[in-house]
């Protein structure tokens, strides 16, 4: 690997790390994801600085062509990230479903309560489900406030 290629890889890795940190500061990415991406970037920088390390690992594992080991590792890491993201999406989908059901039930309950409020004969007194009486106090602007009935 030429020195120019190594320098290019290092510069791109550092730029990627800075971009990743910027996303973290804007809260566009979680801390856990940032740590994972920074860890991957450090690995790329180590391999760029010490390419013989990849050759030694490939030789130890019996891989004839060291770049194929690099591709294998990259594919496995990306598959792991995709699986993790899929798990997170499934959990969030379940939470959204539960929240949606809760909101629907609360909305139905609110509708039932608002239907049970009945105006009694134009006196301005309302009956509520709990049996409390409230008095409407009209103001000149057409707005009303609720106050305790005497």
MIKE-995257 format. One line per field, with one value per residue: residue number from 1; residue in one letter; x, y, z of N, C-alpha, C, O, CB in turn. Coordinates in nm, 4 decimals, padded with zeros to 6 digits, m for minus. Glycine has a CB too. Example, Ala and Ser with C-alpha at 12.3 -4.5 7.8 and 13.67 -1.06 7.14 Angstrom:
REM residues 2
bakol <- 1	2
palum <- A	S
npx <- 01.3190	01.2850
npy <- m00.5690	m00.2250
npz <- 00.7800	00.7080
capx <- 01.2300	01.3670
capy <- m00.4500	m00.1060
capz <- 00.7800	00.7140
cpx <- 01.3200	01.2900
cpy <- m00.3300	00.0030
cpz <- 00.7800	00.7870
opx <- 01.4236	01.3409
opy <- m00.3319	00.1138
opz <- 00.8465	00.8039
cbpx <- 01.1308	01.4084
cbpy <- m00.4473	m00.0598
cbpz <- 00.9046	00.5725
//
This chain:
REM residues 150
bakol <- 1	2	3	4	5	6	7	8	9	10	11	12	13	14	15	16	17	18	19	20	21	22	23	24	25	26	27	28	29	30	31	32	33	34	35	36	37	38	39	40	41	42	43	44	45	46	47	48	49	50	51	52	53	54	55	56	57	58	59	60	61	62	63	64	65	66	67	68	69	70	71	72	73	74	75	76	77	78	79	80	81	82	83	84	85	86	87	88	89	90	91	92	93	94	95	96	97	98	99	100	101	102	103	104	105	106	107	108	109	110	111	112	113	114	115	116	117	118	119	120	121	122	123	124	125	126	127	128	129	130	131	132	133	134	135	136	137	138	139	140	141	142	143	144	145	146	147	148	149	150
palum <- X	X	X	X	X	X	X	X	X	X	X	X	X	X	X	X	X	X	X	X	X	X	X	X	X	X	X	X	X	X	X	X	X	X	X	X	X	X	X	X	X	X	X	X	X	X	X	X	X	X	X	X	X	X	X	X	X	X	X	X	X	X	X	X	X	X	X	X	X	X	X	X	X	X	X	X	X	X	X	X	X	X	X	X	X	X	X	X	X	X	X	X	X	X	X	X	X	X	X	X	X	X	X	X	X	X	X	X	X	X	X	X	X	X	X	X	X	X	X	X	X	X	X	X	X	X	X	X	X	X	X	X	X	X	X	X	X	X	X	X	X	X	X	X	X	X	X	X	X	X
npx <- 00.0854	00.0632	00.2172	00.0717	m00.1883	m00.2352	m00.2288	m00.4501	m00.6579	m00.6414	m00.7006	m00.9644	m01.0853	m01.0530	m01.2032	m01.4531	m01.4883	m01.5042	m01.7374	m01.9159	m01.9027	m02.0082	m02.2720	m02.3478	m02.3371	m02.5451	m02.7497	m02.8412	m02.7663	m02.7180	m02.5319	m02.4281	m02.4211	m02.2403	m02.0064	m01.9628	m01.9191	m01.6936	m01.5115	m01.4889	m01.3719	m01.1261	m01.0120	m00.9866	m00.7972	m00.5791	m00.5251	m00.4574	m00.2255	m00.0596	m00.0265	00.0884	m00.0032	m00.2588	m00.1841	m00.0456	m00.2505	m00.4207	m00.2558	m00.2268	m00.4881	m00.5124	m00.5838	m00.5442	m00.5394	m00.5027	m00.6665	m00.9206	m00.9880	m01.0197	m01.2479	m01.4294	m01.4420	m01.5437	m01.7953	m01.9150	m01.9234	m02.0932	m02.3259	m02.3857	m02.4417	m02.6692	m02.8446	m02.8649	m02.9853	m03.2278	m03.3400	m03.3719	m03.5568	m03.7771	m03.8394	m03.9069	m04.1255	m04.3092	m04.3420	m04.4571	m04.6970	m04.8193	m04.8426	m05.0097	m05.2434	m05.3046	m05.3527	m05.5764	m05.7610	m05.7751	m05.8764	m06.1282	m06.2383	m06.2427	m06.4228	m06.6575	m06.6899	m06.7280	m06.9688	m07.1400	m07.1774	m07.4291	m07.6316	m07.8405	m08.1547	m08.1002	m08.0123	m07.7527	m07.6238	m07.4277	m07.4344	m07.2019	m07.0264	m06.9468	m07.1287	m07.0921	m07.1761	m07.1437	m07.1119	m07.1721	m07.0203	m07.0934	m06.9248	m06.8880	m06.7524	m06.8206	m06.6859	m06.6523	m06.6232	m06.5642	m06.7029	m06.7455	m07.0612	m07.3102
npy <- m00.1160	00.2131	00.5181	00.7456	00.6461	00.5434	00.7834	00.9123	00.7401	00.7703	01.0452	01.0507	00.8836	01.0336	01.2607	01.1386	01.0626	01.3139	01.4089	01.2245	01.2873	01.5421	01.4830	01.3590	01.5743	01.7278	01.5709	01.3781	01.1234	00.8388	00.7995	00.5456	00.4454	00.6257	00.5609	00.3031	00.3574	00.5219	00.3415	00.1613	00.3340	00.3815	00.1274	00.1161	00.3201	00.2099	m00.0152	00.1188	00.2525	00.0457	m00.1741	m00.4275	m00.5625	m00.6516	m00.8332	m01.0201	m01.1170	m01.2250	m01.4250	m01.5836	m01.6751	m01.8236	m01.7100	m01.6399	m01.4033	m01.1020	m00.8551	m00.9662	m01.0675	m00.8321	m00.7308	m00.9310	m00.8960	m00.6344	m00.6726	m00.8463	m00.6810	m00.4761	m00.6249	m00.6966	m00.4445	m00.3776	m00.5785	m00.5085	m00.2549	m00.3358	m00.4780	m00.2686	m00.1100	m00.2828	m00.2943	m00.0248	m00.0038	m00.1689	m00.0218	00.2117	00.1074	00.0321	00.2830	00.4145	00.2610	00.3158	00.5920	00.5932	00.4561	00.6331	00.8572	00.7608	00.7229	00.9875	01.0959	00.9610	01.0662	01.3360	01.3221	01.2535	01.4807	01.6952	01.9681	02.1334	02.2374	02.5118	02.6730	02.7105	02.5340	02.2481	01.8932	01.6647	01.3509	01.2737	01.3863	01.6420	01.9846	02.2509	02.5960	02.8050	03.1030	03.3735	03.5988	03.9227	03.8983	03.6620	03.4414	03.1796	03.0822	02.8240	02.7840	02.7128	02.5935	02.7570
npz <- 00.0000	m00.0932	00.0303	m00.0234	m00.0590	00.1963	00.3470	00.2359	00.3134	00.5907	00.6214	00.5216	00.7099	00.9453	00.8764	00.8554	01.1219	01.2468	01.1262	01.2299	01.5036	01.4892	01.4145	01.6515	01.8331	01.7337	01.8035	01.6258	01.6112	01.8184	02.1286	02.1622	01.8998	01.7908	01.9295	01.8309	01.5554	01.5729	01.6837	01.4686	01.2842	01.4053	01.3822	01.1030	01.0654	01.2046	01.0441	00.8109	00.8881	00.9731	00.7574	00.7361	00.9525	00.8848	00.6885	00.8469	01.0147	00.8227	00.7184	00.9465	00.9782	00.7538	00.5121	00.1752	00.0263	00.1579	00.1373	00.0921	00.3397	00.4768	00.3455	00.4190	00.6979	00.7046	00.5830	00.7687	00.9955	00.9027	00.8548	01.1168	01.2244	01.0740	01.1634	01.4356	01.4081	01.2946	01.5069	01.6901	01.5472	01.5443	01.8182	01.8619	01.6908	01.8202	02.0577	01.9530	01.8577	02.1000	02.2284	02.0461	02.0718	02.3409	02.3295	02.1633	02.3264	02.5453	02.4129	02.3379	02.5905	02.6799	02.4936	02.5715	02.8279	02.7693	02.6323	02.8343	02.9775	03.0463	02.9670	03.1873	03.1458	03.0469	03.2527	03.2940	03.4499	03.4728	03.4583	03.5748	03.5343	03.7921	03.9541	04.0399	04.0424	03.8223	03.7442	03.4701	03.3913	03.2184	03.0037	02.8585	02.6145	02.5059	02.5881	02.8283	03.1700	03.4025	03.7213	04.0726	04.1729	04.3708
capx <- 00.0000	00.1474	00.2031	m00.0365	m00.3146	m00.2479	m00.2636	m00.5880	m00.7463	m00.6390	m00.7730	m01.1071	m01.1301	m01.0630	m01.3189	m01.5714	m01.5008	m01.5523	m01.8774	m01.9884	m01.9121	m02.1023	m02.4056	m02.3736	m02.3645	m02.6780	m02.8411	m02.8945	m02.7196	m02.7043	m02.3958	m02.3867	m02.3852	m02.1187	m01.8927	m01.9389	m01.8584	m01.5572	m01.4313	m01.4607	m01.2788	m00.9937	m00.9626	m00.9436	m00.6722	m00.4722	m00.4900	m00.3904	m00.0906	00.0163	m00.0888	00.1453	m00.0872	m00.3633	m00.1176	m00.0156	m00.3776	m00.4671	m00.1696	m00.2606	m00.6189	m00.5043	m00.6417	m00.4374	m00.5412	m00.5407	m00.7817	m01.0474	m01.0168	m01.0707	m01.3862	m01.5090	m01.4637	m01.6331	m01.9302	m01.9679	m01.9538	m02.2116	m02.4408	m02.4151	m02.5057	m02.8032	m02.9241	m02.8903	m03.0841	m03.3558	m03.3922	m03.4169	m03.6793	m03.8851	m03.8767	m03.9754	m04.2546	m04.3953	m04.3737	m04.5500	m04.8260	m04.8772	m04.8797	m05.1252	m05.3593	m05.3358	m05.4117	m05.7111	m05.8457	m05.7969	m05.9659	m06.2624	m06.2827	m06.2712	m06.5470	m06.7683	m06.7085	m06.7843	m07.1076	m07.2206	m07.2015	m07.5581	m07.6783	m07.9708	m08.2571	m08.0616	m07.9773	m07.6088	m07.5694	m07.3946	m07.4151	m07.0837	m07.0433	m06.9237	m07.2389	m07.0578	m07.2427	m07.0579	m07.1888	m07.1062	m07.0274	m07.0764	m06.8628	m06.9342	m06.6833	m06.8703	m06.6119	m06.7100	m06.5356	m06.6378	m06.6811	m06.8233	m07.2011	m07.3411
capy <- 00.0000	00.3320	00.6176	00.8365	00.5776	00.5415	00.9190	00.9383	00.6629	00.8328	01.1724	01.0185	00.8300	01.1453	01.3403	01.0617	01.0731	01.4490	01.4126	01.1432	01.3672	01.6511	01.4236	01.3371	01.7031	01.7699	01.4668	01.3033	00.9858	00.8077	00.7850	00.4072	00.4349	00.7041	00.4824	00.1946	00.4117	00.5672	00.2202	00.1159	00.4290	00.3554	00.0046	00.1526	00.3962	00.1164	m00.0954	00.2076	00.2837	m00.0796	m00.2718	m00.5603	m00.6252	m00.7231	m00.9478	m01.1201	m01.1780	m01.3077	m01.5433	m01.6663	m01.7369	m01.9046	m01.6383	m01.6172	m01.2661	m01.0210	m00.7653	m01.0387	m01.0732	m00.6994	m00.7263	m01.0199	m00.8287	m00.5200	m00.7248	m00.8967	m00.5658	m00.4095	m00.7119	m00.6830	m00.3139	m00.3882	m00.6604	m00.4262	m00.1538	m00.4052	m00.5053	m00.1411	m00.0721	m00.3698	m00.2477	00.1039	m00.0315	m00.2209	00.0899	00.2990	00.0391	00.0422	00.4222	00.4425	00.1976	00.3905	00.7197	00.5636	00.4245	00.7570	00.9399	00.7041	00.7525	01.1309	01.1152	00.9135	01.1619	01.4613	01.2954	01.2417	01.6139	01.7388	02.0968	02.1207	02.3380	02.6483	02.7502	02.7266	02.4336	02.1254	01.7728	01.5887	01.2125	01.2556	01.4476	01.7784	02.0868	02.3637	02.7062	02.8811	03.2467	03.4333	03.7297	03.9969	03.8613	03.5340	03.3313	03.1395	03.0173	02.7371	02.8123	02.6260	02.6324	02.7829
capz <- 00.0000	m00.1052	00.1361	m00.0638	m00.0304	00.3428	00.3912	00.1924	00.4007	00.7233	00.6125	00.5086	00.8391	01.0397	00.8342	00.8936	01.2677	01.2782	01.0837	01.3274	01.6258	01.4595	01.4250	01.7931	01.8951	01.6863	01.8521	01.5128	01.6260	01.9605	02.1778	02.1365	01.7582	01.7698	01.9791	01.7344	01.4336	01.6046	01.6976	01.3321	01.2232	01.4650	01.3174	00.9662	01.0764	01.2427	00.9258	00.7150	00.9369	00.9802	00.6667	00.7589	01.0550	00.8103	00.6257	00.9506	01.0567	00.7107	00.7139	01.0630	00.9549	00.6331	00.3982	00.0776	m00.0239	00.2749	00.1204	00.1038	00.4824	00.5107	00.2968	00.5026	00.8263	00.6805	00.5582	00.8955	01.0814	00.8491	00.8820	01.2590	01.2420	01.0167	01.2548	01.5533	01.3694	01.2765	01.6407	01.7452	01.4762	01.5916	01.9515	01.8482	01.6283	01.9264	02.1469	01.8818	01.8555	02.2339	02.2525	01.9616	02.1345	02.4623	02.2899	02.1139	02.4418	02.6197	02.3316	02.3506	02.7266	02.6824	02.4188	02.6558	02.9367	02.7172	02.5961	02.9555	03.0314	02.9931	03.0162	03.2524	03.1193	03.0141	03.3720	03.3005	03.5392	03.4017	03.5383	03.5362	03.5763	03.9345	04.0261	04.0773	03.9616	03.7886	03.6897	03.3651	03.4108	03.0862	02.9975	02.7413	02.4916	02.4580	02.6482	02.9559	03.2649	03.4938	03.8617	04.1602	04.1912	04.5118
cpx <- 00.0907	00.1189	00.0889	m00.1736	m00.3388	m00.2931	m00.4079	m00.6872	m00.7543	m00.7182	m00.9238	m01.1616	m01.1455	m01.1824	m01.4496	m01.5952	m01.5539	m01.7001	m01.9650	m02.0060	m02.0077	m02.2464	m02.4436	m02.4096	m02.5016	m02.7875	m02.9114	m02.8564	m02.6980	m02.5569	m02.3419	m02.3439	m02.2569	m01.9959	m01.8600	m01.8701	m01.7163	m01.4626	m01.3935	m01.3603	m01.1371	m00.9318	m00.9107	m00.8115	m00.5560	m00.4284	m00.4190	m00.2468	m00.0022	m00.0461	m00.0330	00.0680	m00.1995	m00.3033	m00.0908	m00.1425	m00.4295	m00.3850	m00.2043	m00.3917	m00.6216	m00.5692	m00.5289	m00.4273	m00.5918	m00.6562	m00.9170	m01.0868	m01.0754	m01.2159	m01.4774	m01.5412	m01.5614	m01.7775	m01.9926	m02.0055	m02.0811	m02.3376	m02.4824	m02.4876	m02.6492	m02.8943	m02.9604	m02.9976	m03.2223	m03.4204	m03.4463	m03.5465	m03.7978	m03.9324	m03.9540	m04.1139	m04.3545	m04.4358	m04.4751	m04.6891	m04.8952	m04.9230	m05.0032	m05.2518	m05.4006	m05.4030	m05.5542	m05.8063	m05.8753	m05.8899	m06.1089	m06.3209	m06.3207	m06.4001	m06.6681	m06.7962	m06.7705	m06.9290	m07.1968	m07.2452	m07.3274	m07.5914	m07.8183	m08.0508	m08.2135	m08.0243	m07.8289	m07.5438	m07.5467	m07.3871	m07.2923	m07.1011	m07.0265	m07.0337	m07.2075	m07.1336	m07.1465	m07.1460	m07.1071	m07.1250	m06.9964	m07.0116	m06.9066	m06.8701	m06.7300	m06.7930	m06.6752	m06.6043	m06.6209	m06.6022	m06.7675	m06.9651	m07.2277	m07.4304
cpy <- 00.1232	00.4303	00.7142	00.7744	00.5721	00.6773	00.9526	00.8660	00.7266	00.9629	01.1476	00.9660	00.9408	01.2337	01.2702	01.0697	01.2099	01.4640	01.3368	01.2203	01.4848	01.6014	01.4008	01.4684	01.7577	01.6737	01.3948	01.1565	00.9606	00.7926	00.6459	00.3901	00.5107	00.6261	00.3696	00.2465	00.4611	00.4489	00.1657	00.2050	00.4087	00.2303	00.0356	00.2283	00.3038	00.0331	m00.0097	00.2374	00.1591	m00.1854	m00.4134	m00.6357	m00.7064	m00.8463	m01.0583	m01.1914	m01.2697	m01.4364	m01.6397	m01.7413	m01.8227	m01.8415	m01.6018	m01.4707	m01.1738	m00.9221	m00.8370	m01.0560	m00.9402	m00.6854	m00.8141	m00.9543	m00.7125	m00.5666	m00.7755	m00.7835	m00.4971	m00.4935	m00.7044	m00.5510	m00.3174	m00.4697	m00.5803	m00.3211	m00.2159	m00.4363	m00.3771	m00.0947	m00.1553	m00.3262	m00.1162	00.0870	m00.0819	m00.1096	00.1843	00.2370	00.0524	00.1844	00.4588	00.3822	00.2733	00.5233	00.6977	00.5337	00.5496	00.8512	00.8915	00.7350	00.9000	01.1613	01.0733	01.0114	01.2910	01.4420	01.2913	01.3762	01.6671	01.8744	02.0789	02.2472	02.4812	02.7321	02.7754	02.6267	02.3069	02.0107	01.7011	01.4469	01.1915	01.3188	01.5877	01.8741	02.2013	02.4717	02.7742	03.0283	03.3106	03.5688	03.7952	03.9533	03.7273	03.4167	03.2977	03.0732	02.9308	02.7741	02.7198	02.6808	02.6551	02.6748
cpz <- 00.0000	00.0091	00.1045	m00.0334	00.1209	00.3949	00.3545	00.2827	00.5393	00.7241	00.6033	00.6414	00.9430	01.0054	00.8729	01.0441	01.3090	01.2407	01.1840	01.4587	01.6077	01.4681	01.5711	01.8620	01.8543	01.7316	01.7372	01.5204	01.7751	01.9992	02.1482	01.9905	01.7276	01.8147	01.8813	01.6078	01.4587	01.6230	01.5593	01.2610	01.2771	01.4025	01.1765	00.9710	01.1132	01.1221	00.8214	00.7580	00.9365	00.8887	00.6848	00.8669	00.9886	00.7431	00.7277	00.9968	00.9473	00.7011	00.8271	01.0420	00.8287	00.5112	00.3031	00.0340	00.0873	00.2525	00.1286	00.2507	00.5285	00.4659	00.3817	00.6364	00.8102	00.6598	00.6884	00.9910	01.0330	00.8696	01.0289	01.2869	01.1893	01.1082	01.3807	01.5231	01.3498	01.4115	01.7030	01.6788	01.5221	01.7295	01.9446	01.7858	01.7317	02.0221	02.0818	01.8791	01.9910	02.2647	02.1709	02.0218	02.2610	02.4301	02.2395	02.2288	02.5244	02.5439	02.3404	02.4883	02.7394	02.6086	02.5014	02.7691	02.8858	02.6728	02.7195	03.0223	02.9648	03.0523	03.0730	03.2263	03.0970	03.1339	03.3818	03.3924	03.4592	03.5004	03.4863	03.5865	03.7260	04.0184	04.0732	03.9886	03.9409	03.7268	03.5821	03.3946	03.2774	03.0999	02.8679	02.6118	02.4374	02.5147	02.7814	03.0409	03.3555	03.6363	03.9447	04.1731	04.3390	04.5690
opx <- 00.1819	00.0142	00.0181	m00.2642	m00.4508	m00.3844	m00.4795	m00.7882	m00.8623	m00.7947	m01.0021	m01.2730	m01.2415	m01.2551	m01.5446	m01.7093	m01.6395	m01.7779	m02.0747	m02.1140	m02.0795	m02.3329	m02.5587	m02.5036	m02.5667	m02.9049	m03.0272	m02.9083	m02.6633	m02.4699	m02.2249	m02.2418	m02.1747	m01.8936	m01.7431	m01.7744	m01.6286	m01.3466	m01.2785	m01.2745	m01.0398	m00.8123	m00.8047	m00.7230	m00.4464	m00.3089	m00.3306	m00.1571	00.1161	m00.1120	m00.1014	00.0729	m00.2306	m00.3658	m00.1109	m00.1419	m00.4770	m00.4401	m00.2106	m00.4052	m00.7222	m00.6059	m00.4300	m00.3178	m00.7126	m00.7385	m01.0169	m01.2056	m01.1686	m01.2986	m01.5901	m01.6555	m01.6511	m01.8707	m02.1101	m02.1078	m02.1677	m02.4442	m02.6014	m02.5833	m02.7403	m03.0100	m03.0747	m03.0895	m03.3231	m03.5416	m03.5544	m03.6364	m03.9081	m04.0527	m04.0545	m04.2083	m04.4709	m04.5515	m04.5678	m04.7886	m05.0149	m05.0306	m05.0922	m05.3566	m05.5197	m05.4993	m05.6434	m05.9200	m05.9885	m05.9734	m06.2014	m06.4386	m06.4207	m06.4795	m06.7700	m06.9119	m06.8563	m07.0058	m07.3158	m07.3259	m07.3326	m07.5810	m07.9037	m08.0179	m08.2925	m08.0058	m07.7835	m07.4226	m07.6352	m07.3395	m07.2799	m07.1841	m07.0866	m07.0328	m07.2901	m07.1531	m07.0764	m07.2460	m06.9876	m07.2370	m06.8836	m07.0386	m06.9571	m06.9307	m06.6827	m06.8311	m06.7448	m06.5082	m06.7370	m06.4850	m06.8557	m06.9848	m07.1753	m07.4666
opy <- 00.1355	00.4265	00.7592	00.8437	00.5939	00.6857	01.0143	00.9232	00.7356	00.9884	01.2157	01.0010	00.9407	01.2771	01.3345	01.0820	01.2194	01.5244	01.3811	01.2180	01.5221	01.6699	01.4212	01.4725	01.8265	01.6940	01.3552	01.0745	01.0526	00.7753	00.6297	00.3273	00.4655	00.6252	00.3438	00.1861	00.4435	00.4553	00.1283	00.1571	00.4180	00.2281	m00.0124	00.2033	00.3178	00.0131	m00.0585	00.2465	00.1664	m00.2772	m00.5102	m00.7586	m00.8172	m00.9524	m01.1762	m01.3130	m01.3798	m01.5440	m01.7611	m01.8567	m01.8875	m01.9117	m01.5406	m01.4210	m01.1672	m00.9065	m00.7764	m01.0588	m00.9364	m00.6333	m00.7755	m00.9576	m00.6943	m00.5066	m00.7501	m00.7904	m00.4634	m00.4393	m00.7059	m00.5473	m00.2654	m00.4329	m00.5847	m00.3008	m00.1545	m00.4222	m00.3772	m00.0454	m00.1027	m00.3215	m00.0988	00.1560	m00.0419	m00.1031	00.2313	00.3074	00.0805	00.2040	00.5272	00.4467	00.2924	00.5623	00.7766	00.5808	00.5693	00.9181	00.9721	00.7689	00.9329	01.2434	01.1424	01.0369	01.3490	01.5381	01.3219	01.3850	01.6825	01.8942	02.0154	02.3533	02.5700	02.8530	02.8519	02.6314	02.2626	02.0275	01.6790	01.4239	01.0998	01.3064	01.6481	01.8464	02.2426	02.4397	02.7985	03.0724	03.3020	03.6439	03.7281	03.9708	03.6837	03.3020	03.3805	03.0154	02.9623	02.7933	02.6537	02.8019	02.5828	02.6803
opz <- 00.0818	00.0737	00.1946	00.0129	00.1670	00.4770	00.4333	00.3236	00.5978	00.8171	00.6696	00.6805	01.0201	01.0948	00.9175	01.0886	01.3969	01.3146	01.2178	01.5177	01.7004	01.5227	01.6096	01.9414	01.9329	01.7008	01.7498	01.4448	01.8491	01.9138	02.1135	01.9622	01.6480	01.7463	01.8525	01.5594	01.3741	01.5824	01.5366	01.1869	01.2022	01.3733	01.1362	00.8891	01.0589	01.1004	00.7509	00.6742	00.9032	00.9375	00.6518	00.8725	01.0323	00.7412	00.6987	01.0160	00.9754	00.6781	00.8072	01.0826	00.7999	00.4170	00.3434	00.0079	00.1097	00.3427	00.1674	00.2830	00.6087	00.5408	00.4125	00.6820	00.8925	00.7133	00.7149	01.0590	01.1138	00.8986	01.0604	01.3642	01.2537	01.1281	01.4262	01.6025	01.3848	01.4275	01.7619	01.7469	01.5370	01.7550	02.0136	01.8241	01.7308	02.0636	02.1476	01.8964	01.9974	02.3211	02.2213	02.0222	02.2850	02.4961	02.2708	02.2289	02.5685	02.6049	02.3494	02.5007	02.8033	02.6546	02.5015	02.8027	02.9523	02.6754	02.7112	03.1149	02.8427	03.1733	03.0112	03.2794	03.1293	03.1194	03.4669	03.4129	03.3859	03.6127	03.3658	03.6746	03.7818	04.1408	04.1416	03.8703	04.0333	03.6626	03.5994	03.4206	03.2290	03.1937	02.7778	02.5061	02.3325	02.4915	02.8401	02.9901	03.3815	03.6688	03.8899	04.1830	04.4237	04.6865
cbpx <- m00.0975	00.1248	00.3347	m00.0254	m00.3139	m00.1142	m00.1677	m00.6081	m00.6973	m00.4946	m00.7246	m01.1298	m01.0313	m00.9332	m01.3147	m01.5565	m01.3654	m01.4675	m01.8929	m01.9140	m01.7736	m02.0747	m02.4118	m02.2516	m02.2555	m02.6788	m02.9450	m02.8453	m02.5875	m02.7817	m02.3899	m02.5016	m02.4985	m02.1271	m01.9230	m02.0715	m01.9438	m01.5576	m01.5082	m01.5887	m01.3251	m01.0050	m01.0751	m01.0520	m00.6861	m00.5194	m00.6164	m00.4690	m00.0971	00.0219	m00.0693	00.2930	m00.1469	m00.4297	00.0143	00.0539	m00.4831	m00.4585	m00.0213	m00.2700	m00.7256	m00.5666	m00.7200	m00.4597	m00.6307	m00.4217	m00.7712	m01.0373	m00.8893	m00.9838	m01.3929	m01.4356	m01.3300	m01.5855	m01.9262	m01.8658	m01.8354	m02.1925	m02.4080	m02.2857	m02.4247	m02.7971	m02.8469	m02.7600	m03.0400	m03.3357	m03.2826	m03.3082	m03.6605	m03.8391	m03.7521	m03.8912	m04.2388	m04.3243	m04.2455	m04.5005	m04.8082	m04.7763	m04.7625	m05.1025	m05.3285	m05.2091	m05.3255	m05.7078	m05.7784	m05.6635	m05.9207	m06.2592	m06.1726	m06.1557	m06.5431	m06.7367	m06.5753	m06.6997	m07.1182	m07.1534	m07.0788	m07.6704	m07.6769	m07.9555	m08.3478	m08.1711	m08.0246	m07.5746	m07.6635	m07.2618	m07.5405	m06.9528	m06.9463	m06.7899	m07.2766	m06.9061	m07.3741	m06.9423	m07.2291	m07.1619	m06.9292	m07.2110	m06.7073	m06.9094	m06.5346	m06.8653	m06.4618	m06.8295	m06.4533	m06.6070	m06.7114	m06.7564	m07.2973	m07.4078
cbpy <- m00.0007	00.4005	00.6948	00.8701	00.4344	00.5016	01.0225	00.8946	00.5172	00.8593	01.2541	00.9140	00.7241	01.2286	01.3652	00.9152	01.0474	01.5551	01.3522	01.0098	01.4180	01.7103	01.2907	01.2731	01.8028	01.7805	01.5278	01.3629	00.9599	00.6794	00.8129	00.3089	00.4874	00.8377	00.4245	00.1260	00.5255	00.6540	00.1131	00.1101	00.5734	00.3385	m00.1030	00.2389	00.5088	00.0235	m00.1597	00.3388	00.3433	m00.1313	m00.2279	m00.5490	m00.5173	m00.6301	m00.9038	m01.0536	m01.0693	m01.2289	m01.5024	m01.5797	m01.6298	m02.0362	m01.5104	m01.7050	m01.2540	m00.9447	m00.6944	m01.1765	m01.1073	m00.5897	m00.7705	m01.1522	m00.7782	m00.4394	m00.8384	m00.9882	m00.4653	m00.3798	m00.8571	m00.6914	m00.2034	m00.4520	m00.7892	m00.3581	m00.0826	m00.5352	m00.5668	m00.0347	m00.0872	m00.5166	m00.2308	00.1998	m00.1342	m00.3336	00.1669	00.3258	m00.1097	m00.0037	00.5164	00.3882	00.0504	00.4146	00.7885	00.4453	00.3181	00.8263	00.9408	00.5517	00.7164	01.2101	01.0361	00.7741	01.1914	01.5136	01.1638	01.1483	01.7097	01.6356	02.2042	02.0952	02.3378	02.7145	02.6794	02.8643	02.4079	02.1397	01.6801	01.6531	01.1265	01.3137	01.3631	01.8029	02.1363	02.3212	02.8064	02.8445	03.2958	03.4453	03.7204	04.1414	03.8575	03.5297	03.3665	03.0454	03.1207	02.5877	02.9596	02.6137	02.5245	02.9192
cbpz <- 00.1226	m00.2417	00.1550	m00.2149	m00.0903	00.4085	00.3289	00.0458	00.4119	00.7675	00.4901	00.3961	00.8900	01.0393	00.6814	00.8502	01.3349	01.2041	00.9417	01.3528	01.6671	01.3192	01.3474	01.8606	01.8582	01.5335	01.9461	01.3823	01.5434	01.9949	02.3275	02.1704	01.6706	01.8449	02.1198	01.6974	01.3784	01.7316	01.7790	01.2519	01.2489	01.6198	01.3107	00.8949	01.1817	01.3574	00.8643	00.7000	01.0790	01.1261	00.5223	00.7982	01.1506	00.7043	00.5599	01.0709	01.0902	00.5779	00.7224	01.1890	00.9455	00.6582	00.4445	m00.0441	m00.1520	00.3209	m00.0126	00.0348	00.5629	00.4461	00.1501	00.5248	00.8844	00.5574	00.4529	00.9618	01.0830	00.7007	00.8441	01.3415	01.1701	00.8767	01.2931	01.6005	01.2408	01.1961	01.7307	01.7283	01.3255	01.5953	02.0385	01.7634	01.5151	02.0030	02.1842	01.7385	01.8185	02.3385	02.2181	01.8198	02.1680	02.5435	02.1809	02.0167	02.5298	02.6478	02.1864	02.3268	02.8286	02.6210	02.2878	02.7134	03.0054	02.5996	02.5194	03.0531	03.0077	03.0244	02.9035	03.4054	03.2271	02.9416	03.4960	03.3442	03.6601	03.3248	03.5339	03.5925	03.5035	03.9731	04.1427	04.0673	04.0285	03.6910	03.7999	03.2245	03.5226	03.0128	03.0070	02.7606	02.5151	02.3085	02.6654	02.9353	03.3463	03.4665	03.8940	04.2996	04.1342	04.5281
//
